[in-house]
Amino acid sequence: MGSSNKLDRGIGKNSTMRYAIRNYDLYIMLIPAILYFLIFHYLPMYGVQLAFKDFVATKGIWGSPWVGFKHFERFFNGYNFGRLMANTLGISLYSLAVGFPIPIILAIMMNELRNGVIKNTVQTITYAPHFLSTVVVAGMIISFLSPSNGIVNKLIVALGGQPIYFMIEPAWFKTIYVLSDVWQHMGWNSIIYMAALAGIDPELHEAAIVDGASRMKRIWHIDLPGIMPTVVILLILNVGSIMNVGFEKVFLLQNNLNMPASDVISTYVYRMGILGAQYSFSTAVGLFNSVINFILLIIVNTISRRVNDVSLW
């Protein structure tokens, strides 16, 4: 038995080697991607140790004194901790609740369109905002919501209301952020669902039509179950990055008056690390954020694997 197992392993190694040699050009194409992840994702992890040290530039990372969890304790006990967590989770959960189902609905609606011209027009209109830069989108939001000459307030005044100072009222910030994000990315995010819908066997719909199923019933019993594995995978990925509220857009829309609702972990790290030069403390806050995301990803992936056998690994 031992000799046969060794023989099988030897045969397996030889066949794998022959396959690699025969397809060497494919492996060469992987080199840029591997180098990218090594240089920009793995090598920078060397600096994570700053979170456990009091960084002194003259001593370098290795020479700086070790302080353990001092910076984490400072963050957890700080008066900003509750506000930062509430704002970060509030915006993320709001975005997940509103922004996640809308691309699915849009994809199903476009899949039901039979007129090619109308379908292409809708796709172009909904995809286009994705290619706008964050700076342009933030400028459009500020311009449209201006209390003096913004189109939204012009409409409110025309209907007999009073101008609303959207950008300086904290209560409006999360809604402005989430709805503008949905507008910008719903078309692009629907592409993957459109691809999943295209992979559904047309014979299932034909059989359902013969049985007298309405369009809504076919959507509910054929389309939705057909794209459900894709939906679950994307939901896992979204939950796994729930603490990563986009820095650029929040920072561009942020001001001193809406700070109580707009200050999130990413903007706090920027202020502490870049503006305040508190490199160790900001590294600790960023590491805490990443660890929470990692834990959430593992938990959601495990639950999904046990419930419906769909998971990332």
C-alpha positions as CSV (number, residue, x, y, z in Angstrom):
1,M,0.0,0.0,0.0
2,G,2.8,2.4,0.9
3,S,4.7,1.9,-2.3
4,S,1.4,2.3,-4.4
5,N,0.6,5.6,-2.7
6,K,4.1,6.9,-3.4
7,L,3.8,5.8,-7.0
8,D,0.4,7.6,-7.3
9,R,1.9,10.8,-5.8
10,G,4.9,10.6,-8.2
11,I,2.6,10.1,-11.2
12,G,0.5,13.1,-10.0
13,K,3.5,15.3,-9.6
14,N,4.8,14.4,-13.0
15,S,1.5,15.0,-14.7
16,T,1.2,18.4,-13.0
17,M,4.7,19.3,-14.1
18,R,4.0,18.3,-17.6
19,Y,0.8,20.3,-17.7
20,A,2.7,23.4,-16.3
21,I,5.5,23.0,-18.9
22,R,3.0,22.6,-21.7
23,N,1.0,25.7,-20.7
24,Y,4.0,27.8,-19.6
25,D,2.6,30.8,-21.5
26,L,-0.5,30.9,-19.3
27,Y,1.7,30.9,-16.1
28,I,3.8,33.7,-17.5
29,M,0.7,35.8,-17.9
30,L,0.0,35.4,-14.2
31,I,3.3,37.0,-13.2
32,P,2.1,40.7,-13.4
33,A,-0.9,39.9,-11.2
34,I,1.2,38.0,-8.7
35,L,3.7,40.8,-8.6
36,Y,0.9,43.4,-8.1
37,F,-0.5,41.6,-5.1
38,L,3.0,41.0,-3.6
39,I,4.1,44.6,-4.0
40,F,0.9,46.5,-3.2
41,H,-0.9,44.2,-0.9
42,Y,1.5,41.9,1.0
43,L,4.7,43.9,1.3
44,P,2.9,46.9,2.9
45,M,1.6,44.5,5.7
46,Y,5.1,44.9,7.1
47,G,4.0,48.3,8.4
48,V,1.1,46.8,10.4
49,Q,3.5,46.5,13.4
50,L,3.3,50.3,13.7
51,A,-0.1,49.7,15.4
52,F,1.8,48.2,18.3
53,K,4.6,50.7,18.6
54,D,5.2,54.4,19.2
55,F,6.7,55.3,15.9
56,V,9.8,57.5,15.9
57,A,11.0,58.5,12.4
58,T,14.6,58.6,13.4
59,K,14.5,55.1,14.8
60,G,12.5,53.5,12.0
61,I,9.8,50.9,12.3
62,W,12.0,48.2,13.9
63,G,13.7,50.6,16.3
64,S,10.6,52.3,17.6
65,P,9.5,51.2,21.1
66,W,6.9,48.5,21.5
67,V,3.7,49.6,23.4
68,G,1.3,46.7,22.8
69,F,-2.4,47.6,22.7
70,K,-1.9,51.2,23.9
71,H,-3.2,52.8,20.7
72,F,-6.2,50.4,20.5
73,E,-7.2,51.2,24.1
74,R,-6.9,55.0,23.3
75,F,-9.2,54.6,20.4
76,F,-11.8,52.4,22.2
77,N,-11.8,54.8,25.2
78,G,-11.9,58.0,23.1
79,Y,-15.0,60.2,22.9
80,N,-15.0,59.7,19.0
81,F,-15.3,56.0,19.1
82,G,-19.1,55.8,19.5
83,R,-19.8,58.4,16.8
84,L,-17.3,56.9,14.3
85,M,-18.8,53.4,14.7
86,A,-22.4,54.7,14.5
87,N,-21.7,56.7,11.4
88,T,-19.6,54.0,9.7
89,L,-22.1,51.2,10.4
90,G,-25.1,53.5,9.7
91,I,-23.9,54.5,6.3
92,S,-22.8,51.0,5.4
93,L,-26.1,49.3,6.5
94,Y,-28.1,52.0,4.8
95,S,-26.2,51.4,1.6
96,L,-26.6,47.7,1.9
97,A,-30.3,47.9,2.5
98,V,-31.0,50.3,-0.3
99,G,-28.1,49.8,-2.7
100,F,-27.9,46.0,-2.8
101,P,-31.4,45.1,-4.0
102,I,-31.8,47.9,-6.6
103,P,-29.3,46.5,-9.1
104,I,-31.1,43.1,-8.9
105,I,-34.4,44.7,-9.6
106,L,-32.9,46.8,-12.5
107,A,-31.3,43.7,-14.0
108,I,-34.6,41.7,-13.9
109,M,-36.5,44.7,-15.4
110,M,-34.0,45.1,-18.3
111,N,-34.0,41.3,-18.8
112,E,-37.8,41.5,-19.4
113,L,-37.4,44.3,-22.0
114,R,-37.9,42.9,-25.5
115,N,-37.4,46.2,-27.5
116,G,-33.7,46.3,-28.2
117,V,-33.6,50.1,-28.7
118,I,-35.2,50.8,-25.4
119,K,-33.1,48.2,-23.6
120,N,-29.8,49.7,-25.0
121,T,-30.9,53.2,-24.2
122,V,-31.7,52.2,-20.6
123,Q,-28.4,50.4,-20.2
124,T,-26.4,53.4,-21.5
125,I,-28.2,55.8,-19.3
126,T,-27.8,53.7,-16.1
127,Y,-24.2,52.7,-16.9
128,A,-22.9,56.1,-17.7
129,P,-22.8,57.6,-14.1
130,H,-20.4,54.9,-13.0
131,F,-17.6,56.4,-15.2
132,L,-17.9,59.8,-13.6
133,S,-15.1,60.6,-11.1
134,T,-15.9,60.9,-7.4
135,V,-14.9,64.6,-7.6
136,V,-17.4,65.3,-10.4
137,V,-20.2,63.5,-8.6
138,A,-19.5,65.4,-5.4
139,G,-19.5,68.7,-7.3
140,M,-22.8,67.8,-8.9
141,I,-24.4,66.9,-5.6
142,I,-23.3,70.2,-4.0
143,S,-24.5,72.2,-7.0
144,F,-27.9,70.4,-7.3
145,L,-28.6,70.8,-3.5
146,S,-27.4,74.4,-3.2
147,P,-30.0,76.4,-1.2
148,S,-29.7,79.5,-3.5
149,N,-29.6,78.1,-7.1
150,G,-29.7,74.3,-6.8
151,I,-32.3,72.6,-9.0
152,V,-33.7,70.6,-6.1
153,N,-34.4,73.7,-3.9
154,K,-35.7,75.6,-7.0
155,L,-38.3,72.8,-7.3
156,I,-39.1,72.9,-3.6
157,V,-39.7,76.7,-3.7
158,A,-41.8,76.3,-6.9
159,L,-44.0,73.9,-5.0
160,G,-44.5,76.4,-2.2
161,G,-41.8,75.1,0.2
162,Q,-38.8,76.7,1.8
163,P,-35.2,76.0,0.7
164,I,-33.5,73.2,2.6
165,Y,-29.8,73.4,3.6
166,F,-29.1,69.8,2.7
167,M,-25.3,69.9,2.9
168,I,-25.1,71.5,6.4
169,E,-27.8,69.5,8.1
170,P,-26.4,66.2,9.6
171,A,-29.8,64.5,9.3
172,W,-29.6,64.6,5.5
173,F,-26.0,63.4,5.0
174,K,-26.6,59.6,5.0
175,T,-29.5,59.8,2.6
176,I,-27.6,62.1,0.2
177,Y,-24.6,59.8,0.3
178,V,-26.5,56.5,-0.2
179,L,-29.0,57.7,-2.9
180,S,-26.2,59.4,-4.9
181,D,-24.2,56.2,-4.6
182,V,-27.1,54.1,-5.8
183,W,-27.7,56.5,-8.8
184,Q,-24.0,56.3,-9.8
185,H,-23.4,52.5,-9.5
186,M,-26.8,50.7,-9.9
187,G,-26.4,50.2,-13.6
188,W,-22.8,49.0,-13.5
189,N,-23.6,46.6,-10.5
190,S,-26.5,45.2,-12.5
191,I,-24.2,43.8,-15.2
192,I,-23.2,40.7,-13.2
193,Y,-26.9,39.9,-12.6
194,M,-27.7,40.4,-16.2
195,A,-25.0,37.8,-17.0
196,A,-26.4,35.4,-14.5
197,L,-29.9,35.8,-16.0
198,A,-28.5,35.2,-19.4
199,G,-27.3,31.8,-18.2
200,I,-30.8,30.6,-17.2
201,D,-32.1,27.9,-19.5
202,P,-34.8,29.4,-21.8
203,E,-36.6,26.1,-21.9
204,L,-37.6,26.6,-18.2
205,H,-39.5,29.8,-19.2
206,E,-41.0,28.0,-22.2
207,A,-42.3,25.2,-20.0
208,A,-43.6,27.7,-17.5
209,I,-45.5,29.6,-20.2
210,V,-47.0,26.3,-21.5
211,D,-48.2,25.7,-17.9
212,G,-49.8,29.1,-17.8
213,A,-47.3,30.9,-15.5
214,S,-47.5,34.7,-15.5
215,R,-44.5,36.9,-16.0
216,M,-44.3,37.6,-12.3
217,K,-44.5,33.9,-11.4
218,R,-41.7,33.1,-13.9
219,I,-39.5,35.9,-12.3
220,W,-40.2,34.6,-8.8
221,H,-39.8,30.9,-9.5
222,I,-37.2,30.8,-12.3
223,D,-35.2,34.1,-12.5
224,L,-34.7,34.7,-8.8
225,P,-33.7,31.1,-7.9
226,G,-31.4,31.1,-11.0
227,I,-29.4,34.2,-9.9
228,M,-29.5,33.4,-6.1
229,P,-26.0,31.9,-5.9
230,T,-24.6,35.1,-7.5
231,V,-26.7,37.2,-5.1
232,V,-25.4,35.3,-2.1
233,I,-21.7,35.6,-3.2
234,L,-22.0,39.3,-3.7
235,L,-23.9,39.7,-0.4
236,I,-21.0,38.0,1.4
237,L,-18.5,40.3,-0.3
238,N,-20.6,43.4,0.6
239,V,-20.9,42.3,4.3
240,G,-17.2,41.6,4.4
241,S,-16.5,45.2,3.5
242,I,-19.2,46.8,5.5
243,M,-16.8,48.9,7.5
244,N,-15.1,50.3,4.4
245,V,-17.2,53.4,3.7
246,G,-15.6,55.2,0.7
247,F,-13.2,57.9,1.9
248,E,-13.2,60.1,-1.2
249,K,-16.9,60.9,-1.4
250,V,-17.4,61.3,2.3
251,F,-14.4,63.6,2.5
252,L,-15.6,65.7,-0.4
253,L,-19.1,66.1,1.0
254,Q,-17.9,66.6,4.5
255,N,-17.9,70.0,6.3
256,N,-17.8,71.2,9.9
257,L,-21.5,71.5,10.2
258,N,-22.4,67.9,9.0
259,M,-19.4,66.4,10.8
260,P,-21.6,64.7,13.5
261,A,-23.1,62.5,10.7
262,S,-20.3,62.4,8.2
263,D,-17.2,61.5,10.3
264,V,-16.4,57.9,9.6
265,I,-13.4,55.7,10.4
266,S,-11.6,56.4,7.1
267,T,-11.8,60.2,7.4
268,Y,-10.7,59.9,11.1
269,V,-7.7,57.9,10.1
270,Y,-6.8,60.6,7.5
271,R,-7.1,63.4,10.1
272,M,-5.0,61.5,12.7
273,G,-2.5,60.0,10.3
274,I,-1.9,62.5,7.5
275,L,-2.8,65.8,9.1
276,G,-2.0,64.9,12.7
277,A,1.1,62.8,12.0
278,Q,0.0,60.2,14.5
279,Y,1.1,57.3,12.4
280,S,1.0,54.5,15.0
281,F,-2.5,55.5,16.3
282,S,-4.0,55.8,12.8
283,T,-2.5,52.4,11.9
284,A,-4.1,50.9,14.9
285,V,-7.5,52.3,13.9
286,G,-7.1,51.1,10.4
287,L,-6.1,47.7,11.5
288,F,-9.1,47.5,13.8
289,N,-11.3,48.3,10.9
290,S,-9.7,45.6,8.7
291,V,-10.0,43.0,11.4
292,I,-13.7,43.6,11.9
293,N,-14.3,43.3,8.2
294,F,-12.3,40.0,8.1
295,I,-14.3,38.6,11.1
296,L,-17.6,39.6,9.4
297,L,-16.5,38.0,6.2
298,I,-15.7,34.7,7.9
299,I,-18.9,34.7,9.9
300,V,-21.2,35.4,6.9
301,N,-19.4,33.0,4.6
302,T,-19.7,30.2,7.3
303,I,-23.4,30.9,7.8
304,S,-24.0,30.9,4.0
305,R,-22.1,27.6,3.5
306,R,-24.2,25.9,6.2
307,V,-27.6,27.3,5.1
308,N,-27.5,27.0,1.3
309,D,-24.1,25.5,0.4
310,V,-23.0,28.7,-1.4
311,S,-19.9,30.3,-0.2
312,L,-16.6,31.9,-1.2
313,W,-14.6,28.9,0.1
